[in-house]
Amino acid sequence: MLTLLGGVLMLVLFTGVSGASAHAALTGTDPQDGSVLKSEPRRVTLTFSESIGLLDDSFRVLTPENRRVHTGAPSHADGRSDTASVTLPRGLGTGTFTVAWRVVSADSHPVSGAFTFSIGKPSATTAPLPSAAASNPASTGLYDIARYAAYSGLALLIGAATFVLGCGHRGSVRRLLLTGWWTLLGSTLALLLLRGPYERGTGLGDALDPSILSDTLTSRPGIVLVARLALLAAAVLLPLRAPLRDRAPGPAVLLPGGLLALGLAVTWAAAEHASAGIQVPVAMVSSVLHLLAMAVWLGGLTALLSALHRPAEPVAPAVVTRFSRLALVSVAILAATGVYQSWRGLGSWDALTSTSYGRLLLVKVAAVALLLVGAAFSRRWTARLATPRVALTVPAGRVPVTVPAGGPGETREGTDGPGEERGPEPEGTEDRHEGRTEDGHDGGHDGGHDGGHDGGAGGTIDAGQRQGLRRSVLAEVTVGILVLMITTMLTGTQPGRAAEETAAATAAADHPVSSTTTVPFDVGTPGGHGKVQVELSPGRVGENSVQAVIFGPDGGLATVPELRITFTLESQQVGPIDAEITDKGGYWTSDSLTLPLPGTWTMKTTVRTTDVDQVTVERKVRVS
């Protein structure tokens, strides 16, 4: 079993873990969005902020008439894993073409979008631009449900096992263990089948497609899911029946059980946000600890609640006390790892309110705070159970009882005064009188783990205590389910840091700044010098406007019979393109300049001051 666990963990940990920012952001396209080309491009290339995975259907190129272009197979440009490229056929024709794309980011989430480019000139009709979040509602919905179920199954499986192995509960949790195991197994199989349609944004019919399933099994998310199935199969071999009979489970149970829990947690960390972004090794460790602490706390609460609803199997106060301590450690780990993961995912304070990830995180913090309030009430009940109790030796004819220590002011119930009817002896009274529990173990050393610190180990929880603790734990479990749902939503949401990177890249493309260039000129005649101030707006690929103002030798506005401005991109042998500016009575302007490519263009300004005197001056301008 240990060999299997080691192999699975090595396979998961070293299968394509990326070091970029979670959720890939598109940083550039070639041709650029909205560009007008003089000739047909040979290929379309996308550049991202992190490594991405390609699908068979990563590109769909549509003609102006909305007909699909037969392209080559998607590939990485120049072997770079942060690019996606596809070749185009010859004879595309003219007009505006639409490119819809879909890739898988390093953290296993699909990312999609669309843009347009034109050949020759923009066409009057274009294909409708697909939604950037195009997906199939049925496939995505079922995939999300399976993710929720997988988290729940993991928490139930690890939490119930911990309640038995770590807290010494001798009652039956077999049903909970089986429920957690089967839930995690079924949800993992569902995720494996739905992974292909989820990535591609297609319908449920593709879930059983052999080629798609084969692609899934060879991808990193697919390998992680297969590893999870192998770990669940190994869990069947864990001898959990021994702890139900013996109070102290040995290394033969604890070591494989701990490794199985660790391995299952790693399968999540290797396929979610922790596997991509900054500080990947630290993030992986933090994610594993966070998930294990969550499972121990919430799953253990569920096991405790189930045990409290079984009067036939009383829960020893020592078990509740041990779980309370374990839950406190889990909360501390959750707090520490949660702070780190929040910082890593957000990137800035502004992201708390400006991104979906930040807003979900605020909701989770509020829910966790509410959960901690419920935990505080549970600890109060636990503290009452942990109050040391001593046995009183009473004369014959009276019922021996157990009361809280130091009880000069306490009422000793159960004694028979003169004329009082003697009530039945509580079960196990004789054992407590001798300082022993019902099962024959020493009350001060229950299970051999806690010595005299468990206090109330000898005995069981009475009806009033059981009811109060049960209500408190039920409230915790209810809020815990809400926290679990929010956590699942967070793992499928673009982190704030990546969202800000995407927004910055989009803003740079959509809102470029205009450029103003001052061009001094001198035709070599008296009064034949001055300067031309040219403003190019917005200074990006596509349509631009040009405005020019001429200043004379005295710095005031001047008029000339002719002004001509052209643009040339020498590196691509494009141009000269005439701006075709016209005199508007004091300034020259044009709104019809189209620059098809980004780069550093040469702007030539020709100023004619008389019928025979003119000069041409060159300046460099940047087009984004």
C-alpha positions in Angstrom: 0.0 0.0 0.0 2.8 2.4 0.9 4.4 1.8 -2.6 1.1 2.7 -4.3 0.7 5.8 -2.2 4.2 7.0 -2.9 3.8 6.4 -6.6 0.5 8.2 -6.8 1.8 11.2 -4.8 4.9 11.5 -7.0 2.8 11.3 -10.2 0.4 14.0 -9.0 3.1 16.4 -7.6 5.4 16.3 -10.7 2.8 16.3 -13.5 2.9 19.7 -15.0 2.6 22.0 -12.0 2.9 25.5 -13.3 4.4 28.7 -11.9 2.3 31.3 -13.5 -0.8 33.2 -12.3 -3.9 31.2 -11.8 -6.5 31.5 -14.6 -4.8 32.4 -17.8 -5.2 36.0 -19.0 -5.0 36.8 -22.7 -2.2 39.3 -23.2 -2.0 39.5 -27.0 -3.3 38.3 -30.4 -1.7 38.2 -33.8 -3.5 39.6 -35.8 -4.6 42.2 -33.3 -8.2 42.6 -32.4 -9.9 45.0 -34.8 -6.9 45.3 -37.1 -7.2 45.7 -40.9 -4.6 43.7 -42.9 -3.6 44.3 -46.5 -2.9 40.6 -47.1 -4.1 37.3 -45.7 -2.4 36.1 -42.5 -0.8 32.7 -42.5 -1.8 31.9 -38.9 -3.5 33.2 -35.8 -1.5 33.3 -32.5 -2.6 34.0 -29.0 -0.3 34.8 -26.1 -1.3 34.2 -22.4 0.0 35.2 -19.0 0.6 31.5 -18.1 1.0 28.0 -19.6 -2.2 26.8 -21.2 -3.5 23.5 -22.5 -4.9 23.1 -26.0 -8.1 21.3 -27.1 -8.8 19.7 -30.5 -11.4 22.5 -30.9 -9.4 25.4 -29.4 -10.0 27.6 -32.5 -13.0 28.4 -34.6 -12.4 30.9 -37.4 -15.6 32.3 -39.1 -16.0 34.1 -42.4 -18.1 37.3 -42.7 -20.9 35.0 -43.9 -20.6 33.0 -40.6 -19.1 29.9 -42.3 -16.4 28.1 -40.5 -12.8 28.2 -42.0 -11.0 24.8 -42.2 -7.9 25.5 -40.1 -4.9 23.4 -39.1 -4.4 21.6 -35.8 -3.9 23.9 -32.7 -0.3 24.0 -31.5 2.0 26.1 -29.3 3.9 28.8 -31.3 7.6 28.2 -31.3 7.2 25.5 -28.6 6.1 28.1 -26.0 3.6 26.7 -23.6 2.0 30.2 -23.0 0.9 30.5 -26.6 -1.8 28.9 -28.9 -1.6 29.0 -32.6 -3.4 27.7 -35.7 -2.6 27.9 -39.4 -5.1 29.4 -41.9 -5.7 28.3 -45.5 -5.1 30.4 -48.5 -7.9 32.2 -50.4 -9.7 33.5 -47.4 -11.0 36.5 -49.3 -11.7 39.9 -47.9 -13.9 41.2 -45.0 -14.1 40.8 -41.3 -13.3 37.4 -39.8 -14.2 36.2 -36.3 -11.8 34.1 -34.1 -13.4 32.2 -31.2 -10.9 30.4 -28.9 -11.0 28.1 -25.9 -8.0 26.8 -23.9 -7.4 25.3 -20.4 -5.4 27.3 -17.9 -2.7 25.8 -15.7 -5.1 25.5 -12.7 -7.4 23.3 -14.9 -10.1 25.8 -15.5 -11.2 26.5 -19.2 -10.8 30.1 -20.5 -12.4 31.3 -23.7 -12.9 34.5 -25.7 -13.2 35.9 -29.3 -11.9 38.7 -31.4 -12.1 40.0 -35.0 -9.7 41.1 -37.8 -10.3 42.3 -41.3 -8.6 41.6 -44.6 -8.6 44.4 -47.2 -11.3 46.4 -45.4 -14.0 45.7 -42.8 -17.1 44.1 -44.2 -20.6 45.3 -43.8 -21.7 42.0 -42.3 -19.7 39.9 -39.8 -20.3 36.7 -37.9 -21.8 37.2 -34.4 -19.2 37.5 -31.7 -19.5 34.4 -29.4 -19.7 35.0 -25.7 -16.4 35.0 -23.9 -17.8 32.5 -21.3 -19.4 30.2 -23.9 -20.2 26.9 -22.2 -22.9 24.2 -22.0 -25.2 24.8 -19.0 -25.9 21.1 -18.4 -22.2 20.0 -18.5 -21.0 22.9 -16.4 -23.9 22.5 -13.9 -23.4 18.8 -13.4 -19.6 19.3 -13.2 -20.1 21.9 -10.4 -22.5 19.6 -8.5 -19.9 16.8 -8.7 -17.3 19.1 -7.3 -19.6 20.0 -4.3 -20.2 16.3 -3.7 -16.5 15.5 -3.9 -15.7 18.0 -1.2 -18.5 16.7 1.0 -17.4 13.1 0.6 -13.8 13.9 1.5 -14.9 15.8 4.6 -17.2 13.0 5.7 -14.6 10.2 5.0 -11.6 11.9 6.8 -13.7 13.5 9.6 -15.5 10.2 10.5 -12.2 8.3 10.4 -10.5 10.9 12.6 -13.4 10.8 15.1 -12.8 7.1 15.5 -9.0 6.9 15.3 -8.1 10.2 16.9 -10.9 10.7 19.5 -11.4 7.1 20.7 -15.1 6.9 19.9 -16.2 3.3 20.2 -19.6 3.6 18.6 -20.4 2.7 15.0 -19.5 5.2 12.3 -19.5 2.6 9.5 -22.5 4.2 7.8 -20.8 7.6 7.7 -17.5 6.1 6.4 -19.3 4.2 3.7 -21.3 7.3 2.7 -18.2 9.4 2.5 -16.3 6.8 0.5 -19.1 6.1 -2.0 -19.9 9.8 -2.4 -16.2 10.6 -3.1 -15.9 7.6 -5.5 -19.1 8.5 -7.4 -18.3 12.2 -7.7 -14.7 11.5 -8.8 -16.0 9.2 -11.6 -18.5 11.8 -12.6 -15.8 14.5 -12.7 -13.7 12.2 -14.9 -16.5 11.7 -17.4 -17.7 15.3 -17.4 -14.2 16.8 -17.6 -14.1 16.6 -21.4 -17.5 18.3 -22.0 -16.7 20.9 -19.3 -13.3 21.8 -20.9 -14.8 22.0 -24.4 -18.1 23.7 -23.5 -20.0 20.9 -25.2 -23.1 18.8 -24.3 -23.4 15.7 -22.1 -23.3 13.5 -25.2 -19.5 13.9 -25.3 -19.0 12.4 -21.8 -18.7 8.9 -23.2 -16.8 9.9 -26.4 -13.7 7.5 -26.5 -11.4 10.1 -28.0 -12.4 12.9 -25.6 -12.2 10.5 -22.6 -8.7 9.4 -23.8 -7.6 13.1 -23.9 -8.9 13.6 -20.4 -7.0 10.6 -19.0 -3.7 11.9 -20.4 -4.3 15.5 -19.2 -3.1 16.6 -15.7 -6.6 17.0 -14.3 -7.4 13.5 -15.6 -4.3 12.0 -14.0 -5.1 13.6 -10.7 -8.6 12.1 -10.8 -7.3 8.7 -11.6 -4.8 9.0 -8.7 -7.8 9.9 -6.4 -9.6 6.7 -7.5 -6.4 4.6 -6.8 -6.2 6.1 -3.3 -9.9 5.3 -2.7 -9.3 1.7 -3.8 -6.4 1.5 -1.3 -8.7 2.8 1.4 -10.7 -0.4 1.2 -7.7 -2.2 2.6 -7.5 -0.1 5.7 -8.5 -2.3 8.7 -10.9 0.1 10.4 -12.7 -2.6 12.2 -9.9 -2.9 14.7 -10.4 0.5 16.3 -14.0 -0.2 16.8 -13.0 -3.1 19.1 -9.7 -1.8 20.5 -9.4 1.5 22.3 -5.9 2.4 21.0 -5.3 1.8 17.2 -1.8 0.9 16.3 0.6 2.2 13.6 -0.8 -0.4 11.2 -4.0 1.7 11.1 -2.8 5.2 11.8 0.1 5.4 9.3 -1.7 4.2 6.2 -4.8 6.2 7.2 -2.8 9.4 7.5 -1.0 8.8 4.2 -4.4 8.2 2.5 -5.8 11.4 3.8 -2.7 13.3 2.8 -2.8 11.8 -0.7 -6.4 12.6 -1.2 -5.8 16.2 -0.2 -2.9 16.5 -2.6 -5.1 15.5 -5.5 -7.1 18.6 -4.9 -4.1 20.9 -4.5 -2.5 19.6 -7.7 -5.6 20.5 -9.8 -6.8 23.8 -8.3 -5.4 27.4 -7.7 -2.5 26.2 -5.6 -0.9 24.5 -8.6 -0.5 27.8 -10.5 0.6 31.2 -9.4 3.3 32.6 -7.1 5.0 30.5 -4.5 3.6 27.2 -5.8 5.4 24.8 -3.3 4.3 26.9 -0.3 0.8 27.2 -1.8 0.5 23.4 -2.3 1.5 22.8 1.3 -0.9 25.4 2.6 -3.8 24.1 0.4 -3.2 20.5 1.7 -3.2 21.6 5.3 -6.3 23.8 4.8 -8.2 21.0 3.2 -7.3 18.4 5.9 -8.2 20.8 8.7 -11.5 21.5 7.0 -12.2 17.8 6.7 -11.3 17.0 10.3 -13.4 19.8 11.7 -16.5 19.7 9.5 -16.5 15.9 9.0 -15.8 15.3 12.7 -18.7 17.6 13.6 -20.9 15.5 11.4 -19.7 12.3 13.1 -20.3 13.8 16.5 -23.8 14.9 15.6 -24.6 11.4 14.3 -23.3 9.9 17.5 -25.3 12.3 19.7 -28.4 11.1 17.9 -27.7 7.4 18.9 -28.9 7.0 22.6 -28.1 3.3 22.4 -24.4 4.2 21.8 -23.6 6.8 24.5 -20.8 9.2 23.8 -18.2 9.4 26.5 -17.3 12.9 27.7 -13.6 12.2 27.0 -14.4 11.7 23.3 -16.1 15.1 23.1 -13.2 16.7 25.0 -10.6 15.2 22.6 -12.6 16.3 19.6 -12.9 19.8 21.0 -9.1 20.0 21.3 -8.7 18.6 17.8 -11.2 21.1 16.4 -9.3 24.0 18.1 -6.1 22.9 16.3 -8.0 22.6 13.0 -9.4 26.1 13.4 -5.9 27.5 14.1 -4.6 25.8 10.9 -7.6 27.0 8.9 -7.0 30.6 10.1 -3.2 30.6 9.3 -3.6 28.9 5.8 -6.7 30.9 5.0 -4.9 34.2 5.6 -2.0 33.1 3.3 -4.3 31.8 0.6 -6.3 35.0 0.7 -3.2 37.2 0.3 -2.0 35.0 -2.6 -5.3 34.9 -4.4 -6.2 38.6 -3.9 -3.0 40.5 -4.6 -4.4 43.8 -3.3 -7.0 45.2 -0.9 -9.0 46.6 -3.8 -9.6 43.1 -5.1 -11.7 42.4 -2.1 -14.5 44.5 -3.5 -13.7 44.9 -7.1 -13.5 41.1 -8.1 -15.9 38.2 -7.7 -13.2 36.3 -5.9 -12.8 39.0 -3.3 -16.6 39.4 -2.7 -17.0 35.6 -2.3 -14.1 35.6 0.1 -15.8 38.3 2.2 -18.9 36.1 2.3 -16.8 33.1 3.4 -15.1 35.1 6.2 -18.5 36.1 7.5 -19.7 32.5 7.4 -16.6 31.3 9.2 -17.1 34.0 11.8 -20.6 32.7 12.4 -19.2 29.1 12.5 -16.7 30.1 15.2 -19.6 31.6 17.3 -21.3 28.2 17.1 -18.0 26.5 18.0 -17.7 28.7 21.1 -21.1 27.5 22.3 -20.0 23.9 21.7 -16.9 24.4 23.7 -18.9 25.8 26.6 -20.9 22.5 26.7 -17.6 20.6 26.3 -16.2 22.5 29.3 -19.1 21.4 31.4 -18.5 17.8 30.4 -14.8 18.1 31.3 -15.5 19.2 34.9 -13.7 16.7 37.2 -16.1 14.5 39.1 -15.5 12.4 42.2 -17.2 9.4 43.7 -18.8 9.6 47.1 -18.8 6.7 49.5 -22.1 6.7 51.4 -23.5 4.5 54.1 -25.4 1.3 53.3 -29.0 2.0 52.3 -28.1 5.0 50.2 -27.3 5.2 46.5 -23.6 6.0 45.7 -23.5 9.0 43.3 -20.9 11.1 41.5 -20.9 14.9 41.9 -18.7 17.7 40.7 -15.5 18.1 42.8 -15.3 20.7 45.4 -19.1 20.5 45.9 -19.8 22.0 49.4 -22.5 24.0 47.8 -23.6 21.3 45.3 -26.8 19.3 45.6 -26.2 15.6 45.9 -29.0 14.0 44.0 -30.0 10.4 44.4 -29.6 9.9 48.2 -32.4 8.3 50.1 -33.5 10.4 53.1 -35.9 9.1 55.8 -39.2 8.3 54.3 -37.9 8.7 50.7 -38.5 6.0 48.1 -35.2 4.7 46.9 -34.9 5.1 43.1 -33.3 2.6 40.8 -29.5 2.7 40.7 -28.1 4.4 37.6 -26.4 2.0 35.2 -22.7 1.7 35.9 -23.0 3.1 39.4 -21.1 0.3 41.0 -18.2 0.8 38.5 -18.1 4.5 39.3 -18.1 3.8 43.0 -14.9 1.8 42.4 -13.4 4.5 40.2 -14.1 2.6 37.0 -16.2 3.2 33.8 -18.9 1.0 32.5 -16.6 -0.9 30.2 -14.1 -1.6 33.0 -11.4 1.0 32.1 -10.1 3.5 34.5 -12.1 6.7 34.4 -9.1 8.9 35.0 -7.1 7.3 32.2 -9.7 6.7 29.5 -8.1 5.1 26.5 -4.6 5.5 27.9 -4.2 8.8 26.1 -5.1 11.7 28.3 -4.4 10.6 31.8 -6.4 12.6 34.3 -7.0 15.5 32.0 -10.3 14.2 30.5 -11.9 14.5 33.8 -15.4 13.2 33.0 -14.1 10.1 31.1 -15.8 7.8 33.5 -19.5 8.0 32.6 -21.7 9.2 29.8 -23.5 12.4 28.8 -26.9 12.8 30.4 -30.0 13.7 28.4 -29.8 17.5 29.1 -26.2 17.7 28.1 -26.8 15.6 25.1 -29.6 17.8 23.9 -27.7 21.1 24.4 -24.6 19.8 22.7 -26.6 18.3 19.9 -28.2 21.7 19.1 -24.9 23.5 19.2 -23.2 20.9 16.9 -26.2 21.0 14.5 -25.8 24.7 14.1 -22.1 24.3 13.4 -22.7 21.6 10.8 -25.4 23.7 9.1 -23.1 26.7 8.8 -20.2 24.4 7.9 -22.1 23.2 4.9 -22.5 26.8 3.7 -18.8 27.4 4.2 -18.0 24.2 2.2 -20.2 25.4 -0.7 -18.5 28.9 -0.7 -15.1 27.2 -0.7 -16.1 25.1 -3.7 -17.2 28.2 -5.5 -14.0 30.0 -4.7 -11.9 27.2 -6.3 -13.8 27.7 -9.5 -13.6 31.5 -9.5 -10.7 33.5 -11.1 -8.5 34.8 -8.2 -8.4 38.5 -7.6 -4.7 38.7 -8.6 -5.4 37.1 -12.0 -8.6 39.1 -12.5 -6.6 42.3 -12.0 -4.0 41.1 -14.5 -6.7 40.4 -17.0 -8.4 43.7 -16.5 -5.0 45.5 -16.9 -4.4 43.7 -20.2 -7.9 44.5 -21.4 -7.6 48.1 -20.4 -4.2 48.4 -22.2 -5.9 47.1 -25.4 -9.2 49.0 -25.1 -8.0 52.3 -23.8 -4.7 53.3 -25.4 -3.6 56.9 -24.9 -3.4 59.3 -27.8 0.0 60.6 -28.9 1.0 64.2 -29.6 4.1 64.9 -31.8 5.7 68.3 -32.4 7.4 68.5 -35.9 9.6 71.6 -36.4 10.0 72.7 -40.1 12.1 75.2 -42.0 11.7 75.7 -45.8 14.8 78.0 -45.9 13.1 81.3 -46.7 12.5 84.3 -44.5 9.6 83.5 -42.2 9.4 80.0 -43.6 9.9 78.2 -40.4 7.7 77.0 -37.5 6.3 73.8 -36.1 3.4 71.4 -36.7 1.7 69.8 -33.7 0.2 66.5 -34.7 -2.2 64.5 -32.4 -2.9 60.8 -33.3 -5.9 59.3 -31.4 -6.3 56.7 -30.1 -2.9 55.6 -31.4 -3.9 51.9 -31.8 -4.5 49.4 -34.6 -7.6 50.2 -36.6 -9.3 53.5 -37.2 -7.6 56.7 -35.9 -8.2 60.4 -36.1 -5.4 63.0 -36.9 -5.5 66.6 -35.9 -2.7 69.1 -36.8 -2.1 72.7 -35.9 0.6 74.9 -37.4 2.5 77.5 -35.5 4.5 80.3 -37.2 7.9 81.9 -36.2 6.2 84.1 -33.6 4.5 81.1 -31.9 1.1 82.1 -33.1 -1.2 80.1 -35.3 -0.3 80.1 -38.9 -1.8 79.0 -42.2 -0.2 77.2 -45.1 -1.6 76.3 -48.5 -0.9 72.6 -48.1 -0.2 70.1 -45.3 0.2 66.4 -46.0 0.9 63.5 -43.4 1.7 59.9 -44.3 2.5 56.8 -42.2 4.9 54.0 -43.1 5.7 50.8 -41.2 9.0 50.0 -42.7 9.6 46.7 -40.8 6.5 45.2 -42.4 6.8 47.1 -45.7 3.4 48.7 -45.1 2.7 52.2 -46.5 2.9 55.0 -47.0 -0.7 55.5 -45.9 -2.0 59.0 -46.5 -3.9 60.5 -43.6 -5.9 62.6 -46.1 -6.2 65.6 -43.7 -8.2 68.6 -44.8 -8.1 72.2 -43.8 -10.9 73.1 -41.4 -10.0 76.8 -41.1 -7.2 77.1 -38.6 -6.5 73.3 -38.1 -6.2 70.3 -40.2 -8.0 67.0 -39.5 -8.9 63.5 -40.7 -11.1 60.8 -39.1 -10.5 58.1 -41.7 -6.9 56.9 -41.0 -6.7 53.1 -40.7 -3.4 51.7 -39.3 -3.5 47.9 -39.7 -0.5 46.8 -37.6 1.1 47.7 -34.3 4.7 48.9 -34.2 6.8 52.0 -34.6 5.6 53.9 -37.6 7.4 56.6 -39.5 5.2 59.8 -39.8 6.2 62.1 -42.7 4.9 65.6 -42.5 5.1 67.7 -45.6 4.6 71.5 -45.2 4.2 73.8 -48.3 4.4 77.5 -47.5 4.4 78.9 -51.1 3.8 77.5 -54.6 7.5 76.4 -54.7 8.7 76.2 -51.1 8.0 73.0 -49.1 9.8 70.6 -46.7 9.2 67.1 -45.5 10.1 66.1 -41.9 10.1 62.6 -40.4 9.2 61.5 -36.8 8.6 58.1 -35.2 5.2 57.3 -33.6 4.2 54.3 -31.6 1.0 52.4 -32.5 -0.3 49.8 -30.0 
